[in-house]
Amino acid sequence: ILNPLVLAFLYFIFLIIIFNALGFSISVNFIIPTMIGLLLIVIGNYLPKVPKNNTLGIINKWTKDNEFVWKKTHRLAAYVYIIVG
């Protein structure tokens, strides 16, 4: 879910850059922070569902050693991502 989401975000940024270069007036100061906020909210909703792995999530010694710590850390991080988003 995250790869297509990030690729769509980057594609949209490239389109904004192209349209600005062609002379269209696009409010980048509003669109980009809004998109980043939405991206953080989506990631925050997905983060507690991430299974324990070595590639995605908050990975450090303590979260890799204990399943309980992994779940609690990702639940807290999800709340933080949603609030920040």
PDB file of N, CA, C and O in Angstrom:
ATOM      1  N   ILE A   1       0.822  -1.200   0.000  1.00  0.00           N
ATOM      2  CA  ILE A   1       0.000   0.000   0.000  1.00  0.00           C
ATOM      3  C   ILE A   1       0.868   1.266   0.000  1.00  0.00           C
ATOM      4  O   ILE A   1       0.468   2.290  -0.554  1.00  0.00           O
ATOM      5  N   LEU A   2       2.031   1.199   0.609  1.00  0.00           N
ATOM      6  CA  LEU A   2       2.851   2.402   0.730  1.00  0.00           C
ATOM      7  C   LEU A   2       3.591   2.749  -0.560  1.00  0.00           C
ATOM      8  O   LEU A   2       3.734   3.927  -0.888  1.00  0.00           O
ATOM      9  N   ASN A   3       4.062   1.748  -1.292  1.00  0.00           N
ATOM     10  CA  ASN A   3       4.784   2.043  -2.529  1.00  0.00           C
ATOM     11  C   ASN A   3       3.923   2.793  -3.541  1.00  0.00           C
ATOM     12  O   ASN A   3       4.365   3.827  -4.042  1.00  0.00           O
ATOM     13  N   PRO A   4       2.720   2.330  -3.867  1.00  0.00           N
ATOM     14  CA  PRO A   4       1.900   3.104  -4.809  1.00  0.00           C
ATOM     15  C   PRO A   4       1.528   4.479  -4.271  1.00  0.00           C
ATOM     16  O   PRO A   4       1.406   5.436  -5.036  1.00  0.00           O
ATOM     17  N   LEU A   5       1.351   4.579  -2.981  1.00  0.00           N
ATOM     18  CA  LEU A   5       0.988   5.860  -2.382  1.00  0.00           C
ATOM     19  C   LEU A   5       2.121   6.874  -2.524  1.00  0.00           C
ATOM     20  O   LEU A   5       1.890   8.023  -2.899  1.00  0.00           O
ATOM     21  N   VAL A   6       3.324   6.451  -2.226  1.00  0.00           N
ATOM     22  CA  VAL A   6       4.475   7.351  -2.345  1.00  0.00           C
ATOM     23  C   VAL A   6       4.748   7.678  -3.812  1.00  0.00           C
ATOM     24  O   VAL A   6       5.085   8.816  -4.137  1.00  0.00           O
ATOM     25  N   LEU A   7       4.608   6.695  -4.701  1.00  0.00           N
ATOM     26  CA  LEU A   7       4.803   6.959  -6.122  1.00  0.00           C
ATOM     27  C   LEU A   7       3.767   7.940  -6.662  1.00  0.00           C
ATOM     28  O   LEU A   7       4.100   8.812  -7.464  1.00  0.00           O
ATOM     29  N   ALA A   8       2.528   7.807  -6.234  1.00  0.00           N
ATOM     30  CA  ALA A   8       1.492   8.761  -6.651  1.00  0.00           C
ATOM     31  C   ALA A   8       1.796  10.156  -6.126  1.00  0.00           C
ATOM     32  O   ALA A   8       1.572  11.144  -6.825  1.00  0.00           O
ATOM     33  N   PHE A   9       2.302  10.245  -4.904  1.00  0.00           N
ATOM     34  CA  PHE A   9       2.685  11.534  -4.328  1.00  0.00           C
ATOM     35  C   PHE A   9       3.791  12.181  -5.159  1.00  0.00           C
ATOM     36  O   PHE A   9       3.712  13.366  -5.484  1.00  0.00           O
ATOM     37  N   LEU A  10       4.815  11.413  -5.500  1.00  0.00           N
ATOM     38  CA  LEU A  10       5.908  11.950  -6.311  1.00  0.00           C
ATOM     39  C   LEU A  10       5.447  12.315  -7.717  1.00  0.00           C
ATOM     40  O   LEU A  10       5.879  13.329  -8.265  1.00  0.00           O
ATOM     41  N   TYR A  11       4.582  11.509  -8.299  1.00  0.00           N
ATOM     42  CA  TYR A  11       4.029  11.810  -9.613  1.00  0.00           C
ATOM     43  C   TYR A  11       3.266  13.130  -9.588  1.00  0.00           C
ATOM     44  O   TYR A  11       3.391  13.941 -10.506  1.00  0.00           O
ATOM     45  N   PHE A  12       2.488  13.343  -8.556  1.00  0.00           N
ATOM     46  CA  PHE A  12       1.734  14.585  -8.425  1.00  0.00           C
ATOM     47  C   PHE A  12       2.671  15.785  -8.279  1.00  0.00           C
ATOM     48  O   PHE A  12       2.401  16.847  -8.839  1.00  0.00           O
ATOM     49  N   ILE A  13       3.758  15.629  -7.541  1.00  0.00           N
ATOM     50  CA  ILE A  13       4.738  16.708  -7.404  1.00  0.00           C
ATOM     51  C   ILE A  13       5.371  17.030  -8.756  1.00  0.00           C
ATOM     52  O   ILE A  13       5.556  18.198  -9.098  1.00  0.00           O
ATOM     53  N   PHE A  14       5.703  15.986  -9.525  1.00  0.00           N
ATOM     54  CA  PHE A  14       6.273  16.207 -10.848  1.00  0.00           C
ATOM     55  C   PHE A  14       5.295  16.943 -11.755  1.00  0.00           C
ATOM     56  O   PHE A  14       5.697  17.813 -12.527  1.00  0.00           O
ATOM     57  N   LEU A  15       4.005  16.594 -11.663  1.00  0.00           N
ATOM     58  CA  LEU A  15       3.000  17.299 -12.463  1.00  0.00           C
ATOM     59  C   LEU A  15       2.903  18.769 -12.074  1.00  0.00           C
ATOM     60  O   LEU A  15       2.754  19.631 -12.940  1.00  0.00           O
ATOM     61  N   ILE A  16       2.986  19.059 -10.791  1.00  0.00           N
ATOM     62  CA  ILE A  16       2.955  20.450 -10.338  1.00  0.00           C
ATOM     63  C   ILE A  16       4.153  21.211 -10.887  1.00  0.00           C
ATOM     64  O   ILE A  16       4.013  22.348 -11.336  1.00  0.00           O
ATOM     65  N   ILE A  17       5.327  20.592 -10.855  1.00  0.00           N
ATOM     66  CA  ILE A  17       6.529  21.232 -11.384  1.00  0.00           C
ATOM     67  C   ILE A  17       6.384  21.502 -12.876  1.00  0.00           C
ATOM     68  O   ILE A  17       6.746  22.581 -13.345  1.00  0.00           O
ATOM     69  N   ILE A  18       5.862  20.544 -13.623  1.00  0.00           N
ATOM     70  CA  ILE A  18       5.690  20.711 -15.066  1.00  0.00           C
ATOM     71  C   ILE A  18       4.690  21.814 -15.361  1.00  0.00           C
ATOM     72  O   ILE A  18       4.946  22.659 -16.219  1.00  0.00           O
ATOM     73  N   PHE A  19       3.553  21.825 -14.667  1.00  0.00           N
ATOM     74  CA  PHE A  19       2.553  22.861 -14.905  1.00  0.00           C
ATOM     75  C   PHE A  19       3.060  24.245 -14.521  1.00  0.00           C
ATOM     76  O   PHE A  19       2.740  25.224 -15.196  1.00  0.00           O
ATOM     77  N   ASN A  20       3.844  24.345 -13.454  1.00  0.00           N
ATOM     78  CA  ASN A  20       4.439  25.638 -13.104  1.00  0.00           C
ATOM     79  C   ASN A  20       5.423  26.089 -14.166  1.00  0.00           C
ATOM     80  O   ASN A  20       5.493  27.279 -14.471  1.00  0.00           O
ATOM     81  N   ALA A  21       6.182  25.167 -14.735  1.00  0.00           N
ATOM     82  CA  ALA A  21       7.133  25.520 -15.795  1.00  0.00           C
ATOM     83  C   ALA A  21       6.411  25.956 -17.062  1.00  0.00           C
ATOM     84  O   ALA A  21       6.933  26.769 -17.825  1.00  0.00           O
ATOM     85  N   LEU A  22       5.216  25.423 -17.292  1.00  0.00           N
ATOM     86  CA  LEU A  22       4.439  25.823 -18.462  1.00  0.00           C
ATOM     87  C   LEU A  22       3.686  27.125 -18.259  1.00  0.00           C
ATOM     88  O   LEU A  22       3.079  27.636 -19.200  1.00  0.00           O
ATOM     89  N   GLY A  23       3.710  27.669 -17.057  1.00  0.00           N
ATOM     90  CA  GLY A  23       3.095  28.961 -16.813  1.00  0.00           C
ATOM     91  C   GLY A  23       1.766  28.933 -16.096  1.00  0.00           C
ATOM     92  O   GLY A  23       1.166  29.987 -15.884  1.00  0.00           O
ATOM     93  N   PHE A  24       1.286  27.769 -15.716  1.00  0.00           N
ATOM     94  CA  PHE A  24       0.045  27.687 -14.953  1.00  0.00           C
ATOM     95  C   PHE A  24       0.306  28.112 -13.515  1.00  0.00           C
ATOM     96  O   PHE A  24       1.363  27.826 -12.952  1.00  0.00           O
ATOM     97  N   SER A  25      -0.666  28.795 -12.934  1.00  0.00           N
ATOM     98  CA  SER A  25      -0.523  29.263 -11.565  1.00  0.00           C
ATOM     99  C   SER A  25      -1.111  28.227 -10.609  1.00  0.00           C
ATOM    100  O   SER A  25      -2.330  28.082 -10.507  1.00  0.00           O
ATOM    101  N   ILE A  26      -0.227  27.509  -9.909  1.00  0.00           N
ATOM    102  CA  ILE A  26      -0.646  26.484  -8.956  1.00  0.00           C
ATOM    103  C   ILE A  26      -0.078  26.864  -7.595  1.00  0.00           C
ATOM    104  O   ILE A  26       1.107  27.172  -7.475  1.00  0.00           O
ATOM    105  N   SER A  27      -0.922  26.841  -6.573  1.00  0.00           N
ATOM    106  CA  SER A  27      -0.507  27.218  -5.226  1.00  0.00           C
ATOM    107  C   SER A  27       0.239  26.056  -4.564  1.00  0.00           C
ATOM    108  O   SER A  27      -0.367  25.197  -3.923  1.00  0.00           O
ATOM    109  N   VAL A  28       1.543  26.047  -4.730  1.00  0.00           N
ATOM    110  CA  VAL A  28       2.373  24.975  -4.182  1.00  0.00           C
ATOM    111  C   VAL A  28       2.414  25.057  -2.664  1.00  0.00           C
ATOM    112  O   VAL A  28       2.512  24.029  -1.995  1.00  0.00           O
ATOM    113  N   ASN A  29       2.342  26.247  -2.117  1.00  0.00           N
ATOM    114  CA  ASN A  29       2.398  26.418  -0.665  1.00  0.00           C
ATOM    115  C   ASN A  29       1.183  25.837   0.048  1.00  0.00           C
ATOM    116  O   ASN A  29       1.223  25.629   1.260  1.00  0.00           O
ATOM    117  N   PHE A  30       0.124  25.577  -0.671  1.00  0.00           N
ATOM    118  CA  PHE A  30      -1.058  24.947  -0.076  1.00  0.00           C
ATOM    119  C   PHE A  30      -1.140  23.463  -0.420  1.00  0.00           C
ATOM    120  O   PHE A  30      -1.472  22.649   0.441  1.00  0.00           O
ATOM    121  N   ILE A  31      -0.846  23.105  -1.651  1.00  0.00           N
ATOM    122  CA  ILE A  31      -1.059  21.739  -2.126  1.00  0.00           C
ATOM    123  C   ILE A  31      -0.073  20.758  -1.505  1.00  0.00           C
ATOM    124  O   ILE A  31      -0.482  19.693  -1.044  1.00  0.00           O
ATOM    125  N   ILE A  32       1.213  21.089  -1.481  1.00  0.00           N
ATOM    126  CA  ILE A  32       2.223  20.149  -0.997  1.00  0.00           C
ATOM    127  C   ILE A  32       2.045  19.842   0.499  1.00  0.00           C
ATOM    128  O   ILE A  32       2.052  18.666   0.861  1.00  0.00           O
ATOM    129  N   PRO A  33       1.886  20.840   1.391  1.00  0.00           N
ATOM    130  CA  PRO A  33       1.647  20.490   2.801  1.00  0.00           C
ATOM    131  C   PRO A  33       0.365  19.688   3.018  1.00  0.00           C
ATOM    132  O   PRO A  33       0.316  18.828   3.897  1.00  0.00           O
ATOM    133  N   THR A  34      -0.661  19.959   2.234  1.00  0.00           N
ATOM    134  CA  THR A  34      -1.896  19.186   2.339  1.00  0.00           C
ATOM    135  C   THR A  34      -1.666  17.741   1.938  1.00  0.00           C
ATOM    136  O   THR A  34      -2.166  16.824   2.590  1.00  0.00           O
ATOM    137  N   MET A  35      -0.911  17.534   0.869  1.00  0.00           N
ATOM    138  CA  MET A  35      -0.618  16.167   0.421  1.00  0.00           C
ATOM    139  C   MET A  35       0.257  15.425   1.429  1.00  0.00           C
ATOM    140  O   MET A  35       0.050  14.235   1.670  1.00  0.00           O
ATOM    141  N   ILE A  36       1.217  16.106   2.010  1.00  0.00           N
ATOM    142  CA  ILE A  36       2.071  15.471   3.015  1.00  0.00           C
ATOM    143  C   ILE A  36       1.248  15.099   4.247  1.00  0.00           C
ATOM    144  O   ILE A  36       1.447  14.030   4.824  1.00  0.00           O
ATOM    145  N   GLY A  37       0.330  15.971   4.651  1.00  0.00           N
ATOM    146  CA  GLY A  37      -0.547  15.667   5.776  1.00  0.00           C
ATOM    147  C   GLY A  37      -1.412  14.443   5.508  1.00  0.00           C
ATOM    148  O   GLY A  37      -1.560  13.583   6.376  1.00  0.00           O
ATOM    149  N   LEU A  38      -1.983  14.363   4.310  1.00  0.00           N
ATOM    150  CA  LEU A  38      -2.794  13.194   3.956  1.00  0.00           C
ATOM    151  C   LEU A  38      -1.949  11.925   3.907  1.00  0.00           C
ATOM    152  O   LEU A  38      -2.400  10.858   4.325  1.00  0.00           O
ATOM    153  N   LEU A  39      -0.732  12.041   3.400  1.00  0.00           N
ATOM    154  CA  LEU A  39       0.171  10.891   3.353  1.00  0.00           C
ATOM    155  C   LEU A  39       0.500  10.404   4.768  1.00  0.00           C
ATOM    156  O   LEU A  39       0.528   9.198   5.016  1.00  0.00           O
ATOM    157  N   LEU A  40       0.748  11.326   5.687  1.00  0.00           N
ATOM    158  CA  LEU A  40       1.031  10.942   7.067  1.00  0.00           C
ATOM    159  C   LEU A  40      -0.175  10.296   7.739  1.00  0.00           C
ATOM    160  O   LEU A  40      -0.017   9.353   8.515  1.00  0.00           O
ATOM    161  N   ILE A  41      -1.365  10.785   7.453  1.00  0.00           N
ATOM    162  CA  ILE A  41      -2.577  10.200   8.029  1.00  0.00           C
ATOM    163  C   ILE A  41      -2.781   8.772   7.521  1.00  0.00           C
ATOM    164  O   ILE A  41      -3.135   7.882   8.294  1.00  0.00           O
ATOM    165  N   VAL A  42      -2.561   8.556   6.236  1.00  0.00           N
ATOM    166  CA  VAL A  42      -2.717   7.204   5.681  1.00  0.00           C
ATOM    167  C   VAL A  42      -1.669   6.258   6.258  1.00  0.00           C
ATOM    168  O   VAL A  42      -1.988   5.124   6.616  1.00  0.00           O
ATOM    169  N   ILE A  43      -0.424   6.715   6.352  1.00  0.00           N
ATOM    170  CA  ILE A  43       0.632   5.882   6.927  1.00  0.00           C
ATOM    171  C   ILE A  43       0.331   5.604   8.402  1.00  0.00           C
ATOM    172  O   ILE A  43       0.558   4.494   8.884  1.00  0.00           O
ATOM    173  N   GLY A  44      -0.176   6.606   9.114  1.00  0.00           N
ATOM    174  CA  GLY A  44      -0.531   6.410  10.520  1.00  0.00           C
ATOM    175  C   GLY A  44      -1.635   5.384  10.706  1.00  0.00           C
ATOM    176  O   GLY A  44      -1.632   4.639  11.685  1.00  0.00           O
ATOM    177  N   ASN A  45      -2.571   5.341   9.781  1.00  0.00           N
ATOM    178  CA  ASN A  45      -3.634   4.335   9.871  1.00  0.00           C
ATOM    179  C   ASN A  45      -3.128   2.938   9.524  1.00  0.00           C
ATOM    180  O   ASN A  45      -3.667   1.946  10.015  1.00  0.00           O
ATOM    181  N   TYR A  46      -2.113   2.853   8.696  1.00  0.00           N
ATOM    182  CA  TYR A  46      -1.585   1.558   8.280  1.00  0.00           C
ATOM    183  C   TYR A  46      -0.526   1.015   9.242  1.00  0.00           C
ATOM    184  O   TYR A  46      -0.335  -0.198   9.323  1.00  0.00           O
ATOM    185  N   LEU A  47       0.150   1.879   9.955  1.00  0.00           N
ATOM    186  CA  LEU A  47       1.292   1.486  10.781  1.00  0.00           C
ATOM    187  C   LEU A  47       0.984   0.439  11.853  1.00  0.00           C
ATOM    188  O   LEU A  47       1.800  -0.466  12.023  1.00  0.00           O
ATOM    189  N   PRO A  48      -0.119   0.491  12.581  1.00  0.00           N
ATOM    190  CA  PRO A  48      -0.361  -0.560  13.586  1.00  0.00           C
ATOM    191  C   PRO A  48      -0.604  -1.947  12.992  1.00  0.00           C
ATOM    192  O   PRO A  48      -0.494  -2.953  13.693  1.00  0.00           O
ATOM    193  N   LYS A  49      -0.929  -1.998  11.720  1.00  0.00           N
ATOM    194  CA  LYS A  49      -1.217  -3.280  11.071  1.00  0.00           C
ATOM    195  C   LYS A  49       0.023  -3.929  10.480  1.00  0.00           C
ATOM    196  O   LYS A  49      -0.044  -5.052   9.978  1.00  0.00           O
ATOM    197  N   VAL A  50       1.157  -3.235  10.533  1.00  0.00           N
ATOM    198  CA  VAL A  50       2.391  -3.760   9.952  1.00  0.00           C
ATOM    199  C   VAL A  50       2.895  -4.924  10.797  1.00  0.00           C
ATOM    200  O   VAL A  50       3.084  -4.778  12.004  1.00  0.00           O
ATOM    201  N   PRO A  51       3.115  -6.083  10.168  1.00  0.00           N
ATOM    202  CA  PRO A  51       3.671  -7.199  10.945  1.00  0.00           C
ATOM    203  C   PRO A  51       5.147  -6.946  11.255  1.00  0.00           C
ATOM    204  O   PRO A  51       5.803  -6.123  10.616  1.00  0.00           O
ATOM    205  N   LYS A  52       5.635  -7.652  12.221  1.00  0.00           N
ATOM    206  CA  LYS A  52       7.025  -7.503  12.632  1.00  0.00           C
ATOM    207  C   LYS A  52       7.941  -7.927  11.477  1.00  0.00           C
ATOM    208  O   LYS A  52       7.871  -9.064  11.009  1.00  0.00           O
ATOM    209  N   ASN A  53       8.802  -7.002  11.022  1.00  0.00           N
ATOM    210  CA  ASN A  53       9.701  -7.278   9.909  1.00  0.00           C
ATOM    211  C   ASN A  53      10.958  -6.422  10.038  1.00  0.00           C
ATOM    212  O   ASN A  53      11.111  -5.679  11.007  1.00  0.00           O
ATOM    213  N   ASN A  54      11.843  -6.526   9.073  1.00  0.00           N
ATOM    214  CA  ASN A  54      13.094  -5.770   9.110  1.00  0.00           C
ATOM    215  C   ASN A  54      13.155  -4.653   8.078  1.00  0.00           C
ATOM    216  O   ASN A  54      14.211  -4.046   7.903  1.00  0.00           O
ATOM    217  N   THR A  55      12.058  -4.365   7.393  1.00  0.00           N
ATOM    218  CA  THR A  55      12.114  -3.359   6.343  1.00  0.00           C
ATOM    219  C   THR A  55      11.159  -2.184   6.555  1.00  0.00           C
ATOM    220  O   THR A  55      11.460  -1.071   6.125  1.00  0.00           O
ATOM    221  N   LEU A  56      10.040  -2.403   7.194  1.00  0.00           N
ATOM    222  CA  LEU A  56       9.036  -1.352   7.323  1.00  0.00           C
ATOM    223  C   LEU A  56       8.629  -1.183   8.777  1.00  0.00           C
ATOM    224  O   LEU A  56       8.368  -2.158   9.480  1.00  0.00           O
ATOM    225  N   GLY A  57       8.578   0.051   9.211  1.00  0.00           N
ATOM    226  CA  GLY A  57       8.172   0.341  10.576  1.00  0.00           C
ATOM    227  C   GLY A  57       9.300   0.965  11.372  1.00  0.00           C
ATOM    228  O   GLY A  57      10.337   1.335  10.823  1.00  0.00           O
ATOM    229  N   ILE A  58       9.085   1.075  12.659  1.00  0.00           N
ATOM    230  CA  ILE A  58      10.091   1.629  13.568  1.00  0.00           C
ATOM    231  C   ILE A  58      10.939   0.449  14.035  1.00  0.00           C
ATOM    232  O   ILE A  58      10.501  -0.384  14.828  1.00  0.00           O
ATOM    233  N   ILE A  59      12.155   0.406  13.521  1.00  0.00           N
ATOM    234  CA  ILE A  59      13.003  -0.756  13.735  1.00  0.00           C
ATOM    235  C   ILE A  59      14.206  -0.359  14.591  1.00  0.00           C
ATOM    236  O   ILE A  59      15.032   0.454  14.176  1.00  0.00           O
ATOM    237  N   ASN A  60      14.293  -0.925  15.759  1.00  0.00           N
ATOM    238  CA  ASN A  60      15.483  -0.792  16.606  1.00  0.00           C
ATOM    239  C   ASN A  60      15.618  -2.074  17.425  1.00  0.00           C
ATOM    240  O   ASN A  60      14.839  -3.013  17.263  1.00  0.00           O
ATOM    241  N   LYS A  61      16.593  -2.097  18.284  1.00  0.00           N
ATOM    242  CA  LYS A  61      16.886  -3.330  19.032  1.00  0.00           C
ATOM    243  C   LYS A  61      15.699  -3.774  19.883  1.00  0.00           C
ATOM    244  O   LYS A  61      15.384  -4.964  19.928  1.00  0.00           O
ATOM    245  N   TRP A  62      15.045  -2.845  20.549  1.00  0.00           N
ATOM    246  CA  TRP A  62      13.977  -3.196  21.481  1.00  0.00           C
ATOM    247  C   TRP A  62      12.725  -3.671  20.754  1.00  0.00           C
ATOM    248  O   TRP A  62      12.070  -4.613  21.200  1.00  0.00           O
ATOM    249  N   THR A  63      12.388  -3.026  19.635  1.00  0.00           N
ATOM    250  CA  THR A  63      11.188  -3.452  18.920  1.00  0.00           C
ATOM    251  C   THR A  63      11.395  -4.780  18.212  1.00  0.00           C
ATOM    252  O   THR A  63      10.446  -5.549  18.056  1.00  0.00           O
ATOM    253  N   LYS A  64      12.612  -5.060  17.784  1.00  0.00           N
ATOM    254  CA  LYS A  64      12.873  -6.336  17.121  1.00  0.00           C
ATOM    255  C   LYS A  64      12.911  -7.501  18.108  1.00  0.00           C
ATOM    256  O   LYS A  64      12.641  -8.641  17.730  1.00  0.00           O
ATOM    257  N   ASP A  65      13.242  -7.225  19.360  1.00  0.00           N
ATOM    258  CA  ASP A  65      13.360  -8.300  20.351  1.00  0.00           C
ATOM    259  C   ASP A  65      12.017  -8.747  20.925  1.00  0.00           C
ATOM    260  O   ASP A  65      11.882  -9.902  21.328  1.00  0.00           O
ATOM    261  N   ASN A  66      11.024  -7.864  20.973  1.00  0.00           N
ATOM    262  CA  ASN A  66       9.801  -8.169  21.705  1.00  0.00           C
ATOM    263  C   ASN A  66       8.581  -7.777  20.866  1.00  0.00           C
ATOM    264  O   ASN A  66       8.481  -6.642  20.400  1.00  0.00           O
ATOM    265  N   GLU A  67       7.663  -8.717  20.679  1.00  0.00           N
ATOM    266  CA  GLU A  67       6.442  -8.471  19.906  1.00  0.00           C
ATOM    267  C   GLU A  67       5.540  -7.437  20.585  1.00  0.00           C
ATOM    268  O   GLU A  67       4.926  -6.615  19.906  1.00  0.00           O
ATOM    269  N   PHE A  68       5.456  -7.471  21.900  1.00  0.00           N
ATOM    270  CA  PHE A  68       4.631  -6.515  22.646  1.00  0.00           C
ATOM    271  C   PHE A  68       5.140  -5.087  22.444  1.00  0.00           C
ATOM    272  O   PHE A  68       4.355  -4.163  22.231  1.00  0.00           O
ATOM    273  N   VAL A  69       6.457  -4.919  22.513  1.00  0.00           N
ATOM    274  CA  VAL A  69       7.054  -3.588  22.318  1.00  0.00           C
ATOM    275  C   VAL A  69       6.833  -3.124  20.878  1.00  0.00           C
ATOM    276  O   VAL A  69       6.583  -1.942  20.640  1.00  0.00           O
ATOM    277  N   TRP A  70       6.924  -4.045  19.920  1.00  0.00           N
ATOM    278  CA  TRP A  70       6.692  -3.707  18.511  1.00  0.00           C
ATOM    279  C   TRP A  70       5.281  -3.133  18.336  1.00  0.00           C
ATOM    280  O   TRP A  70       5.101  -2.090  17.707  1.00  0.00           O
ATOM    281  N   LYS A  71       4.294  -3.819  18.895  1.00  0.00           N
ATOM    282  CA  LYS A  71       2.905  -3.377  18.735  1.00  0.00           C
ATOM    283  C   LYS A  71       2.639  -2.052  19.443  1.00  0.00           C
ATOM    284  O   LYS A  71       1.987  -1.173  18.881  1.00  0.00           O
ATOM    285  N   LYS A  72       3.135  -1.901  20.665  1.00  0.00           N
ATOM    286  CA  LYS A  72       2.917  -0.652  21.408  1.00  0.00           C
ATOM    287  C   LYS A  72       3.618   0.524  20.735  1.00  0.00           C
ATOM    288  O   LYS A  72       3.061   1.619  20.666  1.00  0.00           O
ATOM    289  N   THR A  73       4.828   0.307  20.242  1.00  0.00           N
ATOM    290  CA  THR A  73       5.569   1.375  19.569  1.00  0.00           C
ATOM    291  C   THR A  73       4.848   1.826  18.314  1.00  0.00           C
ATOM    292  O   THR A  73       4.740   3.026  18.061  1.00  0.00           O
ATOM    293  N   HIS A  74       4.357   0.893  17.531  1.00  0.00           N
ATOM    294  CA  HIS A  74       3.679   1.259  16.296  1.00  0.00           C
ATOM    295  C   HIS A  74       2.297   1.870  16.553  1.00  0.00           C
ATOM    296  O   HIS A  74       1.819   2.684  15.763  1.00  0.00           O
ATOM    297  N   ARG A  75       1.675   1.483  17.632  1.00  0.00           N
ATOM    298  CA  ARG A  75       0.402   2.122  17.974  1.00  0.00           C
ATOM    299  C   ARG A  75       0.625   3.579  18.370  1.00  0.00           C
ATOM    300  O   ARG A  75      -0.121   4.457  17.937  1.00  0.00           O
ATOM    301  N   LEU A  76       1.637   3.842  19.183  1.00  0.00           N
ATOM    302  CA  LEU A  76       1.961   5.224  19.560  1.00  0.00           C
ATOM    303  C   LEU A  76       2.394   6.036  18.338  1.00  0.00           C
ATOM    304  O   LEU A  76       1.978   7.182  18.168  1.00  0.00           O
ATOM    305  N   ALA A  77       3.225   5.440  17.497  1.00  0.00           N
ATOM    306  CA  ALA A  77       3.676   6.138  16.292  1.00  0.00           C
ATOM    307  C   ALA A  77       2.499   6.453  15.367  1.00  0.00           C
ATOM    308  O   ALA A  77       2.491   7.492  14.707  1.00  0.00           O
ATOM    309  N   ALA A  78       1.516   5.570  15.317  1.00  0.00           N
ATOM    310  CA  ALA A  78       0.334   5.823  14.488  1.00  0.00           C
ATOM    311  C   ALA A  78      -0.420   7.050  14.984  1.00  0.00           C
ATOM    312  O   ALA A  78      -0.839   7.886  14.183  1.00  0.00           O
ATOM    313  N   TYR A  79      -0.596   7.166  16.305  1.00  0.00           N
ATOM    314  CA  TYR A  79      -1.254   8.357  16.851  1.00  0.00           C
ATOM    315  C   TYR A  79      -0.465   9.619  16.528  1.00  0.00           C
ATOM    316  O   TYR A  79      -1.046  10.644  16.171  1.00  0.00           O
ATOM    317  N   VAL A  80       0.839   9.547  16.650  1.00  0.00           N
ATOM    318  CA  VAL A  80       1.685  10.715  16.350  1.00  0.00           C
ATOM    319  C   VAL A  80       1.579  11.087  14.877  1.00  0.00           C
ATOM    320  O   VAL A  80       1.445  12.268  14.556  1.00  0.00           O
ATOM    321  N   TYR A  81       1.636  10.115  13.976  1.00  0.00           N
ATOM    322  CA  TYR A  81       1.535  10.392  12.546  1.00  0.00           C
ATOM    323  C   TYR A  81       0.190  11.040  12.205  1.00  0.00           C
ATOM    324  O   TYR A  81       0.128  11.992  11.427  1.00  0.00           O
ATOM    325  N   ILE A  82      -0.879  10.513  12.798  1.00  0.00           N
ATOM    326  CA  ILE A  82      -2.205  11.055  12.503  1.00  0.00           C
ATOM    327  C   ILE A  82      -2.343  12.470  13.038  1.00  0.00           C
ATOM    328  O   ILE A  82      -2.896  13.331  12.353  1.00  0.00           O
ATOM    329  N   ILE A  83      -1.862  12.728  14.224  1.00  0.00           N
ATOM    330  CA  ILE A  83      -1.943  14.077  14.801  1.00  0.00           C
ATOM    331  C   ILE A  83      -1.108  15.056  13.984  1.00  0.00           C
ATOM    332  O   ILE A  83      -1.565  16.159  13.682  1.00  0.00           O
ATOM    333  N   VAL A  84       0.098  14.667  13.629  1.00  0.00           N
ATOM    334  CA  VAL A  84       0.967  15.543  12.846  1.00  0.00           C
ATOM    335  C   VAL A  84       0.377  15.773  11.446  1.00  0.00           C
ATOM    336  O   VAL A  84       0.454  16.874  10.900  1.00  0.00           O
ATOM    337  N   GLY A  85      -0.212  14.712  10.880  1.00  0.00           N
ATOM    338  CA  GLY A  85      -0.824  14.847   9.561  1.00  0.00           C
ATOM    339  C   GLY A  85      -2.010  15.781   9.596  1.00  0.00           C
ATOM    340  O   GLY A  85      -2.645  16.010   8.567  1.00  0.00           O
TER     341      GLY A  85
END
